[in-house]
């Protein structure tokens, strides 16, 4: 006999929980900002925004969510990768094609985030760990996380 957690549906009260129950000691906050955020891959600028949404999540680096108009969407290729987060919802991933080189699953978006995080809807976020991130003219160090 075996038991599969993947086939269970979890609920907190009457609301279905994604992945697992939310930890009451973990926070996810978002703040609108006018910082200039630039993203580079292989020396090419792939995003430039002065209207990022900063997402602060316990134990993770600040994430910069950018409007599609500020991202080189002409370089994006939709990925089959989808992940779930109990604090944000279901994420859809994108790859970037630079000539013959494809950088897989380097950014994501939430087309339908959970009700507690509506501001991230349809914004793009790059893995700080995999890109050159410049905030207000200062190159940021790549953080060491499970996604490094």
C-alpha positions in Angstrom: 0.0 0.0 0.0 1.3 3.5 -0.8 0.1 7.0 0.1 0.4 10.0 -2.3 0.3 13.5 -0.9 0.1 14.9 -4.4 -3.4 13.5 -4.9 -4.8 15.2 -1.7 -6.5 18.6 -1.7 -5.6 20.7 1.3 -8.1 23.2 2.8 -7.7 25.9 5.4 -11.3 26.4 6.6 -13.2 26.4 3.3 -10.4 27.7 1.1 -8.2 25.3 -0.9 -4.5 25.6 0.0 -1.9 25.4 -2.8 1.1 23.1 -2.1 0.7 23.3 1.7 -0.9 25.4 4.4 0.5 29.0 4.8 2.8 29.5 7.7 1.5 32.3 10.0 5.1 33.4 10.7 6.0 33.9 7.0 5.1 37.1 5.2 4.8 38.3 1.6 4.5 42.0 1.2 4.5 44.1 -2.0 5.3 47.8 -2.4 5.2 49.9 -5.5 8.4 51.7 -6.2 10.0 54.3 -8.6 13.5 52.7 -8.4 15.1 52.0 -11.8 15.5 48.3 -12.3 17.5 47.0 -15.3 18.0 43.3 -16.1 20.8 42.1 -18.3 21.5 38.6 -19.8 24.7 37.9 -21.6 25.3 41.7 -21.7 22.0 42.5 -23.4 19.4 44.6 -21.6 16.2 42.6 -21.4 14.2 44.8 -19.1 14.3 48.4 -17.9 11.7 49.8 -15.5 11.0 52.8 -13.3 7.8 51.3 -12.0 8.7 48.0 -10.4 6.7 46.2 -7.7 9.0 45.0 -4.9 8.0 41.7 -3.3 9.4 40.9 0.1 9.1 37.3 1.2 10.5 35.9 4.4 14.0 34.4 3.9 14.1 35.2 0.2 15.8 38.1 -1.6 13.7 41.1 -2.8 12.0 40.2 -6.1 11.3 42.9 -8.7 8.1 42.4 -10.6 8.0 44.5 -13.8 5.2 45.5 -16.2 5.3 43.7 -19.6 5.8 47.0 -21.4 9.2 47.3 -19.6 10.4 43.8 -20.6 11.7 42.7 -24.0 8.7 40.4 -24.6 9.9 39.9 -28.2 12.7 37.7 -26.6 10.3 35.6 -24.5 9.4 32.0 -25.2 6.7 30.4 -23.1 7.8 27.4 -21.1 5.9 24.3 -20.0 7.1 24.9 -16.5 4.4 25.8 -13.9 4.9 25.9 -10.2 2.6 26.6 -7.2 3.2 28.8 -4.2 0.8 29.0 -1.3 1.5 32.7 -0.9 1.2 33.8 -4.5 -0.6 31.2 -6.6 0.3 29.3 -9.8 3.4 30.7 -11.7 3.9 30.4 -15.4 7.6 30.4 -16.6 9.3 32.0 -19.6 12.6 31.5 -21.3 14.6 34.1 -23.2 16.1 33.5 -26.6 19.3 35.5 -27.4 20.3 34.5 -30.9 20.9 30.7 -30.8 21.1 30.7 -27.0 18.0 30.0 -24.9 18.1 30.7 -21.2 15.4 28.4 -19.8 12.9 29.4 -17.2 14.6 32.7 -16.2 11.5 34.6 -15.4 7.9 34.0 -14.4 4.5 35.6 -14.0 1.3 35.0 -12.1 -1.7 35.3 -14.5 -4.1 34.6 -11.6 -2.5 35.1 -8.2 -4.3 34.3 -4.9 -6.6 37.1 -3.6 -4.1 38.1 -1.0 -1.5 39.1 -3.6 -3.4 40.8 -6.5 -0.8 43.4 -7.3 1.6 40.8 -9.0 -1.0 39.8 -11.6 0.6 39.6 -15.1 3.9 41.2 -14.0 7.2 39.6 -14.9 9.8 38.6 -12.4 13.4 37.5 -13.2 15.4 35.1 -11.0 17.9 37.5 -9.3 20.1 34.5 -9.1 20.4 34.1 -12.9 20.6 37.6 -14.3 22.6 40.7 -13.9 20.4 43.0 -11.9 21.0 46.7 -11.6 19.0 48.8 -9.2 19.3 52.6 -9.3 22.6 52.2 -11.2 24.1 49.7 -8.7 24.9 46.1 -9.8 23.3 43.7 -7.3 25.1 40.6 -6.1 23.5 37.4 -7.1 22.0 35.8 -4.0 22.6 32.3 -3.0 19.3 30.5 -2.8 17.8 27.1 -3.8 17.3 28.6 -7.3 21.0 29.7 -7.8 
